[in-house]
Amino acid sequence: MIGDETINDDTRGGFAEDGGSDVDVELGGTSLDVNVPRGTVVLAATPIGNTADASARLVALLERADIVAAEDTRRLYALVNRLGVHVSGRVVANHDHNERGKADGLLDEAAAGATVLVVSDAGMPTINDPGLAIVRRAIERGLPVTCAPGPSAVLDALALSGLPTDRFCYEGFLPRKHAERVQHLRALKGERRTIVFYETLHRIVDAMADLEEVFGPERPMALCRELTKDYEQIRRGTIGEIRHSVETDPPRGEMVLVIGGAAEGEGQAAETLDVEALAALATRYAQEHDVRIKDAIAKVVAEHPGADGALANKKQVYAAVLATRG
């Protein structure tokens, strides 16, 4: 049986009346009764750019949580200052380099009845941000975990792209190195769902070149930058058009790339061949087209990536060719 966890609902804050303290939050001239759950880890989404996107629940949790575990404490204080909120609980750093070591200590506090609030710099914790370690340990220990949902760069970009939203996959940041990035993209070439990536300002030119190399210039896409901010911009077009715009008018700020899925039959993976089969195919190609065997090997290997997008070792294929000749 798959284990699950139930948090009783009420009409005010989503939690049982005896599960925490109620906080009044003013929103649009209306007082909202928000429940702050005791003995619970709460993952709360923070604004991805526009401070006004902060929810009433986030405000109440920041004010009343016993512990606030923040990815960057300086950014947390900058946010609460903009919101005019006073954090009464203890603030601790919880980032990629220390979250595994911090998890049990924070969960001990939750087990003793504390409200432990987990926030990242922007968006929802665990989505390319710290938080997963504490969620996994909480599940293992049988401690309650819940979310205070909010802004999401992935969903915002997907909604604004104009591309199909009924089925999509999120791939996080593209690999930093060219060879790894191309291999990763080759493995996704036949993906039928809309694909969402994050990319940085410093790698966007190289990433667009690799996208065009693997997916071709005609695949539709959108480049979404500075979402929810004053200079929000959505560039829509083909990969070739967006690549040209990136080179002639370099975008600034944080970016989300949304790529249309493969059309039926497009990017269909070629048959995966072993080294001996590639050697035989290259030999035949060299004979039929009167080209050097090394050129034939390069072509055949490039056209037959493995299921993970990796290419066969050309030296091994060449050795297999020599072995058959010998």
HELIX and SHEET records of a PDB file:
HELIX    1   1 GLU A   17  GLY A   19  5                                   3    
HELIX    2   2 THR A   51  ASP A   53  5                                   3    
HELIX    3   3 ALA A   56  ARG A   64  1                                   9    
HELIX    4   4 THR A   73  LEU A   83  1                                  11    
HELIX    5   5 GLU A   99  ALA A  111  1                                  13    
HELIX    6   6 LEU A  132  ARG A  141  1                                  10    
HELIX    7   7 ALA A  153  SER A  161  1                                   9    
HELIX    8   8 HIS A  178  LEU A  188  1                                  11    
HELIX    9   9 ILE A  204  PHE A  215  1                                  12    
HELIX   10  10 ILE A  239  THR A  248  1                                  10    
HELIX   11  11 VAL A  275  HIS A  289  1                                  15    
HELIX   12  12 ILE A  293  GLU A  303  1                                  11    
HELIX   13  13 LYS A  314  ARG A  325  1                                  12    
SHEET    1   A 2 GLY A  20  LEU A  27  0                                        
SHEET    2   A 2 THR A  30  PRO A  37 -1                                        
SHEET    1   B 5 ARG A  90  ALA A  93  0                                        
SHEET    2   B 5 ILE A  67  ALA A  70  1                                        
SHEET    3   B 5 THR A 115  VAL A 119  1                                        
SHEET    4   B 5 THR A  40  ALA A  44  1                                        
SHEET    5   B 5 VAL A 145  ALA A 148  1                                        
SHEET    1   C 5 PHE A 168  PHE A 173  0                                        
SHEET    2   C 5 THR A 194  GLU A 199  1                                        
SHEET    3   C 5 MET A 255  ILE A 259 -1                                        
SHEET    4   C 5 PRO A 220  ARG A 225 -1                                        
SHEET    5   C 5 GLN A 233  THR A 238 -1                                        
END                                                                             
